[in-house]
Amino acid sequence: MSSFFEYNNTDITIDECNTPEKTKMFANFINQYHSYVKYKVVPQRRINWLIWNGTELIGAIGISSCVLCVGDRDRWIGWNKEQRIKLSNSMANNYRFCLKPDSGIKNLGSRVLKMIRIEGAKRWKERYGDDLLLMETYVLQNENRRGAVYLADNWTHVGETSGISISKSPIGLWAKRGVNDARGILARTDPKAAIAKYAKDGKQYRVSESEPKMIFVKPLVKDWKERISTTNYK
């Protein structure tokens, strides 16, 4: 299976980071060009892509597990706690999106976002088995950054974060590791011990402070509200 996704027969492509060499290129690009969040490895669902204009590397973009609980976002979606927990794997966070400055390519940002909505949903299903209904992203607002690329791609600005974030150790994802994987074995046989050993600070849930950010959400399917409200949705 090719790791490339091409947009309307143009030279703009995204290439999944499915080798250590590509992952290193992704990390180096983020560290060089992303203005306020550097690359770091986090144990959660994550798919990254390099963005190419022909043979020139012009960007990096990635999706990951969604943020567990965000007040303005959750009120906009309209799901309750039970639905949110059950369907959290049906939302992905566009956690990184970075383009080389002054590429000169018209509508590049919205074009890449369209590509990632199509290819991201496909690869999420292939890798993790869940249908993506929604994508989210968080933008630190300043005089030069107001989420214009997301607004151009018709994402909805649904509010702001409180500055307090909650993250959850991906015990379910660990449990899907290979039969001989030590973390996977422990997650399947003794989840509490796996959390104590492998989770940061030995905690399943971690609370941290951050600067408030703008929240944007993009539905990926037309019937997302109906599917969220269906109690037997899997």
Rosetta silent file (secondary structure, phi, psi, omega in degrees, C-alpha in Angstrom):
SEQUENCE: MSSFFEYNNTDITIDECNTPEKTKMFANFINQYHSYVKYKVVPQRRINWLIWNGTELIGAIGISSCVLCVGDRDRWIGWNKEQRIKLSNSMANNYRFCLKPDSGIKNLGSRVLKMIRIEGAKRWKERYGDDLLLMETYVLQNENRRGAVYLADNWTHVGETSGISISKSPIGLWAKRGVNDARGILARTDPKAAIAKYAKDGKQYRVSESEPKMIFVKPLVKDWKERISTTNYK
SCORE:     score description
SCORE:     0.000 S_00000001
   1 L     0.000  128.066  179.120    0.000    0.000    0.000 S_00000001
   2 L   -69.633  143.405  178.672    1.398    3.384   -1.005 S_00000001
   3 L   -93.278    2.188 -179.313    1.876    5.887    1.799 S_00000001
   4 E   -93.208  145.474  171.557    1.313    8.835   -0.552 S_00000001
   5 E  -129.867  122.576 -176.171   -1.929   10.740   -0.987 S_00000001
   6 E  -105.006  144.922 -177.800   -2.141   13.140   -3.920 S_00000001
   7 L  -102.967  110.540  172.640   -4.519   16.084   -4.217 S_00000001
   8 L    47.367   42.355  175.277   -6.298   16.460   -7.581 S_00000001
   9 L    60.247   27.390  174.242   -3.269   15.387   -9.607 S_00000001
  10 L   -96.166 -177.739  179.222   -1.148   18.278   -8.345 S_00000001
  11 L   -85.405   -2.760  179.338    2.370   18.089   -6.946 S_00000001
  12 E   -82.243  120.204 -179.884    1.087   18.498   -3.359 S_00000001
  13 E  -133.883  156.734  169.524    1.224   15.134   -1.560 S_00000001
  14 E  -117.190  140.484 -173.662    1.164   13.853    1.990 S_00000001
  15 E  -127.522  115.974 -175.790    3.380   10.933    2.938 S_00000001
  16 E   -63.990  139.332  179.011    2.688    8.934    6.089 S_00000001
  17 L   -82.202   83.006 -176.267    5.546    8.676    8.584 S_00000001
  18 L  -111.232   16.317  173.300    5.747    4.895    8.625 S_00000001
  19 L  -138.124  158.025  177.264    9.516    4.543    9.018 S_00000001
  20 H   -58.911  -33.506 -179.097   11.983    5.844   11.622 S_00000001
  21 H   -66.211  -42.811  179.087   13.588    8.040    8.967 S_00000001
  22 H   -68.566  -38.444  178.025   10.296    9.774    8.113 S_00000001
  23 H   -62.505  -38.588  177.340    9.438   10.187   11.788 S_00000001
  24 H   -65.299  -40.765  177.506   12.802   11.879   12.326 S_00000001
  25 H   -62.032  -41.839  178.135   12.114   14.206    9.386 S_00000001
  26 H   -60.378  -49.869 -178.952    8.715   15.032   10.895 S_00000001
  27 H   -60.673  -43.589 -178.998   10.228   15.803   14.312 S_00000001
  28 H   -64.666  -39.087 -179.590   12.986   17.949   12.809 S_00000001
  29 H   -66.163  -45.373  178.712   10.504   19.926   10.703 S_00000001
  30 H   -60.298  -45.914 -178.476    8.217   20.597   13.687 S_00000001
  31 H   -65.146  -28.429 -179.515   11.141   21.654   15.852 S_00000001
  32 H   -83.216  -38.283 -169.384   12.403   24.011   13.151 S_00000001
  33 H  -113.298  -20.987 -179.717    9.171   25.632   12.015 S_00000001
  34 L   -75.480  130.931 -167.572    6.475   25.239   14.660 S_00000001
  35 L   -77.973  -25.025 -173.941    6.382   28.457   16.615 S_00000001
  36 L  -141.734   -6.448  176.551    5.278   27.319   20.066 S_00000001
  37 L  -130.802  116.642 -179.330    4.953   23.530   20.452 S_00000001
  38 L   -87.091  169.159 -177.563    7.953   21.306   19.803 S_00000001
  39 L   -71.561  138.811  172.194    7.895   17.612   18.923 S_00000001
  40 L  -151.819  152.485 -179.825    7.482   15.063   21.689 S_00000001
  41 L   -90.515  126.654  179.528    6.581   11.390   21.878 S_00000001
  42 L  -128.004  133.694 -177.610    3.305   10.640   23.671 S_00000001
  43 L   -77.228   81.355  178.343    1.879    7.093   24.178 S_00000001
  44 L  -152.904  175.850  173.800   -1.458    7.498   22.389 S_00000001
  45 L   -59.790  135.115 -176.966   -3.039    6.992   18.987 S_00000001
  46 E  -162.597  131.922  173.484   -1.057    9.041   16.508 S_00000001
  47 E  -133.358  128.466 -178.033   -0.555    9.248   12.729 S_00000001
  48 E  -119.192  151.749  176.903    1.825   11.751   11.164 S_00000001
  49 E  -135.627  148.435  167.699    2.448   12.842    7.571 S_00000001
  50 E   -93.070  145.428 -179.737    5.073   14.834    5.717 S_00000001
  51 E  -110.554  125.344 -174.989    3.771   17.389    3.204 S_00000001
  52 E  -119.783  144.373  165.915    5.601   17.620   -0.117 S_00000001
  53 E  -112.708   94.421 -170.604    5.515   19.975   -3.087 S_00000001
  54 L    65.459 -116.490  179.026    7.111   17.684   -5.643 S_00000001
  55 L  -102.141    5.876 -178.970   10.458   16.835   -4.053 S_00000001
  56 E   -98.969  126.654  175.860   10.452   19.771   -1.615 S_00000001
  57 E   -76.826  118.069 -174.966    9.400   19.166    1.994 S_00000001
  58 E  -121.067   -0.807 -178.743    7.031   22.030    2.850 S_00000001
  59 E  -176.126  175.016  177.520    5.125   20.880    5.915 S_00000001
  60 E  -147.975  141.210 -179.023    4.143   18.356    8.554 S_00000001
  61 E  -147.183  146.263 -179.073    0.737   17.418    9.906 S_00000001
  62 E  -149.653  153.289  172.754   -0.517   14.866   12.411 S_00000001
  63 E  -122.404  151.833 -176.977   -3.631   13.560   14.131 S_00000001
  64 E  -146.952 -177.827  174.128   -3.826   11.915   17.541 S_00000001
  65 E   -55.846  145.341 -179.517   -6.280   10.851   20.242 S_00000001
  66 L   -72.302  162.662  173.174   -8.731   13.614   21.106 S_00000001
  67 L   -69.073  137.860 -169.769   -8.554   15.608   24.307 S_00000001
  68 L   -63.562  -45.799 -173.054  -10.589   13.752   26.918 S_00000001
  69 L  -147.601  119.383  178.080  -12.804   16.549   28.232 S_00000001
  70 L  -137.652  117.328 -170.876  -13.244   20.131   26.971 S_00000001
  71 H   -56.172  -56.403 -177.641  -16.242   22.094   28.199 S_00000001
  72 H   -62.852  -40.423  178.190  -16.982   24.374   25.220 S_00000001
  73 H   -63.198  -46.913 -176.468  -16.330   21.585   22.726 S_00000001
  74 H   -65.777  -36.082  177.210  -18.497   19.067   24.569 S_00000001
  75 H   -68.317  -35.780  178.858  -21.376   21.520   24.870 S_00000001
  76 H   -67.958  -42.607  178.106  -21.181   22.263   21.152 S_00000001
  77 H   -66.538  -39.519  178.271  -21.189   18.577   20.247 S_00000001
  78 L    87.800   16.706  178.263  -24.009   17.960   22.690 S_00000001
  79 L   -92.645  153.119  176.945  -22.873   14.588   23.998 S_00000001
  80 L   -89.939  178.337 -175.923  -23.128   13.545   27.610 S_00000001
  81 H   -59.457  -42.943 -178.602  -20.320   12.022   29.663 S_00000001
  82 H   -63.528  -44.723  178.509  -21.272    8.448   28.791 S_00000001
  83 H   -64.615  -41.155 -179.462  -21.399    9.185   25.063 S_00000001
  84 H   -61.210  -45.030  179.977  -18.123   11.108   25.215 S_00000001
  85 H   -65.386  -41.809 -177.566  -16.282    8.265   26.895 S_00000001
  86 H   -68.376  -34.477 -171.759  -17.780    5.700   24.530 S_00000001
  87 H  -108.090    9.473 -176.406  -17.104    7.721   21.378 S_00000001
  88 H   -59.731  -28.920  179.051  -13.815    9.434   22.236 S_00000001
  89 H   -78.412   -0.642  176.357  -12.004    7.182   19.746 S_00000001
  90 H   -99.298    8.218  173.319  -14.272    8.543   17.005 S_00000001
  91 E  -126.058  135.084  176.539  -12.724   12.002   17.272 S_00000001
  92 E  -114.598  149.444  178.363   -9.136   12.827   16.327 S_00000001
  93 E  -101.046  118.801  171.054   -7.096   15.840   17.331 S_00000001
  94 E   -74.002   81.169 -167.454   -5.203   17.619   14.566 S_00000001
  95 E   -79.386  -19.574  176.243   -2.472   18.100   17.126 S_00000001
  96 E  -140.640  136.340  171.577    0.217   19.387   14.727 S_00000001
  97 E  -153.818  113.441 -173.452    0.024   21.373   11.499 S_00000001
  98 E  -140.171  127.827  177.670    3.061   23.262   10.349 S_00000001
  99 E  -118.601  147.278  174.956    3.924   24.702    6.927 S_00000001
 100 L   -64.605  134.511 -177.872    7.144   26.252    5.697 S_00000001
 101 L   -61.546  147.360  171.144    6.639   30.030    5.568 S_00000001
 102 L    56.933   49.700  178.177    6.008   31.803    2.257 S_00000001
 103 L   -72.127  -25.122 -179.835    5.439   28.709    0.120 S_00000001
 104 L    76.576   10.615 -177.740    3.600   30.812   -2.453 S_00000001
 105 L   -98.628  122.254 -175.452    1.041   28.034   -3.023 S_00000001
 106 L   -64.991  132.187  175.816   -2.551   29.254   -3.177 S_00000001
 107 L    56.257   30.862 -175.810   -4.918   27.816   -0.533 S_00000001
 108 H   -60.115  -45.897 -176.273   -2.237   25.381    0.610 S_00000001
 109 H   -59.753  -49.396 -178.538   -3.483   25.125    4.200 S_00000001
 110 H   -69.066  -31.096  176.602   -7.099   24.309    3.353 S_00000001
 111 H   -65.172  -43.999  179.204   -5.989   21.912    0.609 S_00000001
 112 H   -66.271  -40.192  179.060   -3.834   19.949    3.051 S_00000001
 113 H   -62.094  -37.858  176.650   -6.617   19.904    5.649 S_00000001
 114 H   -64.321  -42.141  177.921   -8.982   18.419    3.063 S_00000001
 115 H   -59.932  -43.222 -175.624   -6.410   15.757    2.240 S_00000001
 116 H   -72.680  -29.007  175.647   -5.931   14.887    5.900 S_00000001
 117 H   -66.134  -37.987 -179.795   -9.676   14.629    6.500 S_00000001
 118 H   -75.720  -57.318 -177.050   -9.940   12.047    3.724 S_00000001
 119 H   -69.983  -35.261  179.762   -6.736   10.099    4.275 S_00000001
 120 H   -62.630  -44.057  178.785   -6.796   10.544    8.052 S_00000001
 121 H   -64.266  -39.693  179.258  -10.235    8.963    8.391 S_00000001
 122 H   -63.598  -48.541 -176.351   -9.192    6.093    6.132 S_00000001
 123 H   -72.015  -32.593  176.724   -5.962    5.349    7.992 S_00000001
 124 H   -60.617  -44.078  178.498   -7.593    5.769   11.429 S_00000001
 125 H   -64.994  -42.732 -178.743  -10.086    3.063   10.506 S_00000001
 126 H   -66.602  -40.488 -175.415   -7.367    0.809    9.104 S_00000001
 127 H   -84.059  -37.660 -170.374   -5.025    1.200   12.064 S_00000001
 128 H  -118.296  -12.650  175.285   -7.410    1.448   14.995 S_00000001
 129 L    84.720    6.072 -178.258  -10.751    0.078   13.780 S_00000001
 130 L  -111.972  142.290  173.774  -12.843    3.172   14.609 S_00000001
 131 L   -79.318  131.718  175.612  -14.796    5.428   12.255 S_00000001
 132 L   -84.041  125.538  176.036  -13.847    9.086   12.603 S_00000001
 133 L  -100.483  -32.073 -173.293  -16.873   11.328   13.018 S_00000001
 134 E  -143.112  155.064  166.330  -15.129   14.551   14.028 S_00000001
 135 E  -124.630  150.489  177.551  -11.776   16.293   14.140 S_00000001
 136 E  -129.263  161.915  170.477  -10.703   18.956   16.614 S_00000001
 137 E  -156.091  161.837 -175.669   -7.777   21.311   16.926 S_00000001
 138 E  -130.959  128.139 -174.518   -6.518   23.938   19.371 S_00000001
 139 E  -122.751  124.217  174.982   -4.910   27.224   18.365 S_00000001
 140 L   -76.592  111.338 -172.894   -2.992   29.551   20.682 S_00000001
 141 L   -80.819  137.297  169.092   -4.335   32.942   19.625 S_00000001
 142 E  -150.032 -167.954 -174.727   -2.152   36.030   19.170 S_00000001
 143 L   -66.983  -19.504 -179.200   -1.961   38.982   16.791 S_00000001
 144 L  -109.266   -2.531 -173.643   -0.686   36.731   13.964 S_00000001
 145 E  -136.713  110.322 -178.374   -2.624   33.552   14.666 S_00000001
 146 L  -132.594   17.993  178.167   -6.418   33.408   14.694 S_00000001
 147 L    76.070   25.816 -174.800   -7.134   30.024   13.130 S_00000001
 148 H   -60.074  -37.068 -178.095   -7.609   31.466    9.625 S_00000001
 149 H   -66.319  -34.518  178.530   -6.580   28.242    7.872 S_00000001
 150 H   -74.513  -38.648  176.669   -9.226   26.263    9.774 S_00000001
 151 H   -63.499  -37.287  178.222  -11.913   28.857    9.143 S_00000001
 152 H   -64.977  -26.910  178.390  -11.023   28.734    5.421 S_00000001
 153 L   -95.702   13.907  175.100  -11.648   24.969    5.541 S_00000001
 154 L    65.638   32.676  166.651  -15.019   25.553    7.263 S_00000001
 155 L   -76.381  153.296 -179.215  -14.051   24.338   10.720 S_00000001
 156 E  -101.821  128.516  173.945  -16.267   25.816   13.453 S_00000001
 157 E   -79.575  110.666 -171.117  -14.800   27.936   16.243 S_00000001
 158 E  -104.300   -1.768  179.168  -16.694   26.500   19.220 S_00000001
 159 E   145.129 -158.721 -178.679  -15.043   28.334   22.122 S_00000001
 160 E  -130.816  153.680  175.357  -11.876   28.412   24.196 S_00000001
 161 L   -75.630  161.888 -178.738  -10.155   26.029   26.552 S_00000001
 162 L   -84.422  -12.958 -174.461  -10.082   26.788   30.265 S_00000001
 163 L    94.087   -1.129  175.141   -6.311   26.425   30.537 S_00000001
 164 E  -117.157  127.047 -178.778   -6.693   23.140   32.444 S_00000001
 165 E  -120.453  147.614  178.355   -6.206   19.903   30.515 S_00000001
 166 E  -122.324  127.108  176.695   -6.908   16.271   31.427 S_00000001
 167 E  -121.076  152.386 -175.504   -5.169   13.397   29.657 S_00000001
 168 E  -121.864  135.529  176.567   -5.798    9.682   29.984 S_00000001
 169 L   -66.824  132.861 -173.601   -3.309    6.828   29.718 S_00000001
 170 L   -81.224   65.668 -175.584   -4.252    4.720   26.654 S_00000001
 171 H   -60.814  -36.367  178.812   -4.636    1.407   28.487 S_00000001
 172 H   -64.879  -38.205  177.986   -6.935    0.047   25.761 S_00000001
 173 H   -68.918  -40.546  176.549   -4.361    0.796   23.083 S_00000001
 174 H   -59.366  -38.889 -176.543   -1.604   -0.841   25.114 S_00000001
 175 H   -64.867  -18.900 -179.394   -3.766   -3.955   25.451 S_00000001
 176 L   -87.639   -0.307  179.437   -3.814   -4.327   21.650 S_00000001
 177 L   -66.728  168.194 -175.359   -0.043   -4.713   21.453 S_00000001
 178 L   -57.983  161.155 -174.633    1.497   -8.007   20.333 S_00000001
 179 L   -64.115  -22.885 -179.098    1.240  -11.192   22.380 S_00000001
 180 L  -103.084    3.652 -179.237    4.902  -10.967   23.386 S_00000001
 181 L   -79.595  125.667 -174.521    4.932   -7.254   24.163 S_00000001
 182 H   -61.086  -43.733  179.877    5.561   -6.668   27.877 S_00000001
 183 H   -65.675  -41.529  179.073    3.371   -3.565   28.112 S_00000001
 184 H   -63.460  -41.777  179.226    0.575   -5.282   26.184 S_00000001
 185 H   -61.868  -45.780 -178.140    0.697   -8.373   28.386 S_00000001
 186 H   -67.823  -37.083  178.869    0.519   -6.328   31.569 S_00000001
 187 H   -64.416  -34.278  179.981   -2.305   -4.144   30.205 S_00000001
 188 H   -78.841  -33.587 -173.904   -4.356   -7.248   29.419 S_00000001
 189 H   -96.837  -31.910 -177.758   -3.671   -9.098   32.640 S_00000001
 190 L  -150.196   79.458 -175.929   -3.337   -6.322   35.232 S_00000001
 191 H   -54.763  -39.192 -179.150   -4.378   -2.858   33.948 S_00000001
 192 H   -63.380  -40.029  178.366   -3.698   -1.150   37.285 S_00000001
 193 H   -67.694  -35.747  178.239   -0.151   -2.478   37.337 S_00000001
 194 H   -64.395  -41.538  178.240    0.340   -1.362   33.717 S_00000001
 195 H   -64.289  -44.558 -179.964   -0.746    2.167   34.611 S_00000001
 196 H   -61.182  -34.648 -175.291    1.527    2.222   37.659 S_00000001
 197 H   -87.542  -40.026 -168.633    4.494    1.073   35.571 S_00000001
 198 H  -109.555  -21.014 -178.872    4.023    2.797   32.218 S_00000001
 199 L   -78.618  149.534  178.551    1.812    5.863   32.728 S_00000001
 200 H   -62.400  128.489 -177.522    3.400    9.202   33.476 S_00000001
 201 H    63.744   12.314  178.924    3.537    9.655   37.251 S_00000001
 202 H    67.489   24.556 -176.321    1.809    6.275   37.534 S_00000001
 203 L  -120.522  140.993  177.096   -1.617    7.861   37.031 S_00000001
 204 L   -71.567  -40.073  178.197   -4.350    7.002   34.547 S_00000001
 205 E  -113.857  136.317  178.293   -5.584   10.601   34.453 S_00000001
 206 E  -127.061  135.355  179.197   -3.264   13.601   34.567 S_00000001
 207 E  -109.512  130.034  179.904   -4.257   17.233   35.045 S_00000001
 208 E  -139.903  159.291  179.682   -1.999   19.969   33.724 S_00000001
 209 E  -101.192  145.883  177.260   -2.165   23.707   33.118 S_00000001
 210 L  -151.597  167.493  176.816   -1.693   25.392   29.752 S_00000001
 211 L   -68.919  140.734  177.232   -2.441   28.686   28.051 S_00000001
 212 L   -57.695  142.570 -178.591   -6.081   28.996   26.895 S_00000001
 213 L  -131.129  155.058  172.614   -6.541   28.136   23.214 S_00000001
 214 E   -72.335  140.804 -179.896   -9.203   28.573   20.554 S_00000001
 215 E  -108.909  128.569  174.700  -11.139   25.357   19.842 S_00000001
 216 E  -122.779  141.189  179.747  -12.103   24.368   16.299 S_00000001
 217 E  -131.090  141.543  178.381  -14.180   21.322   15.328 S_00000001
 218 E  -130.679  112.169  172.560  -14.855   19.790   11.908 S_00000001
 219 E   -66.332  141.405 -179.097  -17.536   17.095   11.377 S_00000001
 220 L  -103.546  -16.601  178.816  -16.382   14.442    8.896 S_00000001
 221 L  -132.901  151.124 -175.206  -19.755   12.837    8.177 S_00000001
 222 L   -69.039  -32.841 -174.398  -23.182   14.400    7.668 S_00000001
 223 L   -97.655   29.722 -174.637  -25.000   12.176   10.178 S_00000001
 224 H   -62.477  -37.425  179.742  -22.542   12.661   13.044 S_00000001
 225 H   -64.938  -42.328  178.827  -25.185   14.007   15.445 S_00000001
 226 H   -64.412  -40.650 -178.485  -27.453   11.057   14.816 S_00000001
 227 H   -69.370  -33.702  176.304  -24.638    8.574   15.258 S_00000001
 228 H   -68.709  -38.463 -176.150  -23.571   10.161   18.537 S_00000001
 229 H   -78.275  -12.003  179.897  -27.129   10.079   19.884 S_00000001
 230 L   -78.168  115.212 -171.674  -27.603    6.408   18.961 S_00000001
 231 L   -67.408  -26.812 -177.931  -27.031    4.532   22.193 S_00000001
 232 L   -96.518   15.478  177.494  -25.995    1.241   20.609 S_00000001
 233 L   -63.731  135.619  179.047  -23.386    2.849   18.340 S_00000001
 234 L  -124.817    0.000    0.000  -20.092    0.900   18.324 S_00000001
